[in-house]
Amino acid sequence: MLPVIGRPLSAGICLIVILSLLDKVAVAQAKNFEDVRCKCICPPYRNISGNVYNRNVTQKDCNCLHIVDPMPVPGHDVEAYCLLCECKYEERSSNTIKVTIIIYLGILGSLLLYMLFLLLVDPLIRKKDPYTQPLHNEEDSEEMRPRADTALNRGNTVLERVEGAQQRWKKQVQEQRKTVFDRHKMLS
């Protein structure tokens, strides 16, 4: 749990992150990307270094002769050079990618808003229980706490049920610690 002073700072950081992500999506949508391309990877040949060539062409034109421009070898070596090149036709759906990113950012944004909501509302809902004891106090247990009828005091809200389960768990941990330390004392 963040301290009270750090809550506005964390909310500001979350807002800045969300705005920067939305700005990047808007910039990516403004650019016009091609969904098809032919990519030729040509390895080194004699004194020529390897290179990667990309061009937007149809699938039938996806070969070395149409993609590699300018041809780095003289006319009689073109066929040998093109046999070494590996050309692949690649197709992608930029609309699917955009929709996936928007869904992902929407989910991330809703989770961040939910976190901010919980950070702001949780202190207002949560009330201090004067009967809770720290977990490290092994010597004192249920004998020191006054008994209260938990069925009458506890409501039916989700938060109260979770707090009740948490209190039962703390009680079980205290009992386990007490029995472990008692057994340890008895064995020593």
Summary of the structure (lengths in Angstrom):
residues: 188
radius of gyration: 33.4
end to end distance: 39.8
largest distance: 99.3
contacts: 390
relative contact order: 0.09
helix: 57%
strand: 11%
